[in-house]
């Protein structure tokens, strides 16, 4: 159920700062609720801190970086990892 604010569409637009994992999830939710938004990312591609050598200069990713939660839990609901992906995927 949409909140009263969303039903009345009081928002002209929302800014999402950062297109890393959390920013992308925020964008998905805003889109699903019909809220116009613009996402801003300092680097040249989405992924935020997970982008190895991100042009933003703020990445902490390294070549052997892996998530510490299993792929069955650490995923987007509409973008599951392939069956043949490792249980604990790396930054790529």
C-alpha positions as CSV (number, residue, x, y, z in Angstrom):
1,X,0.0,0.0,0.0
2,X,1.3,3.4,-0.9
3,X,1.8,6.0,1.8
4,X,-0.5,9.1,1.6
5,X,2.4,11.2,0.4
6,X,3.0,8.9,-2.5
7,X,-0.7,8.6,-3.4
8,X,-0.9,12.4,-3.6
9,X,2.4,12.5,-5.5
10,X,3.6,15.5,-3.5
11,X,7.1,14.9,-4.7
12,X,8.3,16.7,-7.8
13,X,11.5,14.6,-7.8
14,X,13.8,12.9,-5.4
15,X,17.6,12.8,-5.6
16,X,19.4,9.5,-4.9
17,X,23.0,10.2,-4.0
18,X,25.1,7.3,-4.9
19,X,24.4,4.4,-7.4
20,X,25.9,1.6,-5.3
21,X,23.9,-1.3,-4.0
22,X,21.8,0.8,-1.6
23,X,21.2,3.6,-4.1
24,X,20.1,1.1,-6.7
25,X,17.7,-0.5,-4.3
26,X,16.3,3.0,-3.5
27,X,15.9,3.8,-7.2
28,X,13.9,0.5,-7.7
29,X,11.6,1.3,-4.8
30,X,11.0,4.9,-5.9
31,X,10.2,3.6,-9.5
32,X,7.8,1.0,-8.1
33,X,6.0,3.7,-6.2
34,X,5.8,6.1,-9.1
35,X,8.1,8.7,-7.6
36,X,10.3,10.6,-10.1
37,X,14.0,10.5,-9.2
38,X,17.4,11.2,-10.5
39,X,20.4,9.1,-9.3
40,X,23.8,10.8,-8.9
41,X,27.0,8.8,-8.9
42,X,30.5,10.3,-8.6
43,X,32.1,7.5,-10.5
44,X,31.7,6.7,-14.2
45,X,29.6,3.6,-13.6
46,X,27.1,2.2,-11.1
47,X,28.3,0.0,-8.3
48,X,29.7,2.5,-5.8
49,X,32.3,1.0,-3.4
50,X,32.2,-2.3,-5.2
51,X,33.7,-1.0,-8.4
52,X,37.4,-1.8,-8.6
53,X,39.3,1.4,-9.4
54,X,36.1,3.5,-9.4
55,X,36.8,6.8,-11.0
56,X,35.3,8.6,-8.0
57,X,38.5,7.8,-6.2
58,X,36.6,6.5,-3.2
59,X,36.4,2.8,-3.9
60,X,37.7,0.4,-1.3
61,X,37.3,-2.6,-3.6
62,X,40.3,-4.9,-4.1
63,X,40.7,-7.8,-6.6
64,X,39.9,-10.6,-4.1
65,X,36.9,-8.8,-2.5
66,X,33.9,-11.1,-1.8
67,X,30.6,-10.5,0.0
68,X,30.3,-12.1,3.4
69,X,26.7,-13.3,2.9
70,X,25.5,-16.0,0.6
71,X,24.2,-15.2,-2.8
72,X,20.7,-16.5,-1.8
73,X,20.4,-13.7,0.7
74,X,22.6,-10.9,-0.8
75,X,20.8,-10.2,-4.0
76,X,18.1,-8.1,-5.6
77,X,14.7,-9.7,-5.6
78,X,14.2,-9.3,-9.4
79,X,17.9,-9.8,-10.3
80,X,19.0,-13.1,-8.8
81,X,22.6,-14.3,-9.5
82,X,22.9,-17.2,-11.9
83,X,22.9,-20.8,-10.5
84,X,26.5,-21.2,-11.5
85,X,27.7,-18.0,-9.7
86,X,29.8,-18.7,-6.6
87,X,28.1,-18.8,-3.3
88,X,30.0,-15.7,-2.1
89,X,30.5,-13.6,-5.2
90,X,33.3,-11.2,-5.8
91,X,33.3,-7.5,-6.7
92,X,32.8,-8.2,-10.4
